[in-house]
């Protein structure tokens, strides 16, 4: 049996839910296909920008903790460097709760949701993407398909976009990827508040995460601990890096002392640049599926939300005009470049001028020696930009140095 919709959104993450919300709001008959049953756990540090909280009115029961300080630790001494965040700071969430809330916003606008549905292929007619197929043999036809199915995007790959983005440039998908391993550690609300307060933490070090970093995001009763590294730089299993971090790092081991690991999971995250083109006839691609992640911090929720909205608006306009050509759908890329693309491009340039130059070194010993300098330089440049922006908004972060806890 084949079912027909105006817009089919694959994936109920932040990009997918926002695309569906805007498409439905624009009058399009919209379906979200999600491979899991919501709410579901998603590996993520869980820090989201206050823009998302304010504009989408994220309720307090979804917000686990407010972060006003970013604490940065670097070897060899791991001295603590605090950046006080301006304005409302950031907020800590669990993605199961956040994604479920965002999906309900889409449903309130009239979108439909089909869970436990794994998309395994696309329907193409006369050069246009016209729907998707599932592992159970179902077919869903749509005038516009919005691929929001993550870094491993089946839809983008089946439509040949990986060839355009990677193969034709002499690259592979893995060249663009960071592998992350995360765990949830239960400490109890009192201990979390005493040890972390309103800070979230970033740790660097080749022994922790080659060409990457480790993080600790405190929530109400638990803390989200993780690390991520460029896939091709890993010399050991991610679990070995993680065990070393939580047991031997002089700061993290004390902060996590007495905690109980209640969950552990891995995931791929794109980290180099947003992919272009992000559309073709009958298809739009948003979020991690299109590489929309900060190449410095690894943050993706804000960019996914904004691009998802842009995709949904464009999809509804295409339905209302009856034009599903690549030329018409290119309006989507014009939109997201303005809303988040310029920010991502700027960060990508910072990455290329710092870490990118180190990755290009042929001498492995020199590359190893320069790693820490390059990563810290990239992060400090990015933080300085935040400081300048906050000063312009009269929300001035003050950098301070504190003794180790």
Secondary structure, DSSP 8 states (H G I E B T S, - for coil): -EEEEEEEEE--SHHHHHHHHHHHHTT--EEEE-SS-SS-------EEEHHHHHHHT--TTTEEEEE-EEEEE-TTT--EEEEE--TT-EEEE-HHHHHHHHHHHHHHTT-EEE-S--EEEEEEETTEEEEEEETTS-EEEEEEEEE---TT-HHHHHTTHHHHHTGGGT--GGGGEEEEEEEEEE--HHHHHHHHTTEEEEE--TTT-TTEEEEEEE-SSEEEEEEEEEGGG--S-HHHHHHHHHHH-TTHHHHTTT-EEEEEEEEEEE-S---S--EETTEEE-GGGGT-S-TTT---HHHHHHHHHHHHHHHHHHHHHT--SHHHHHHHHHHHIIIIIHHHHHHHHHHIIIIIHHHT-S-HHHHHHHHHHHHHHHHHHHHHHHHHHHHHTT----EEEE---
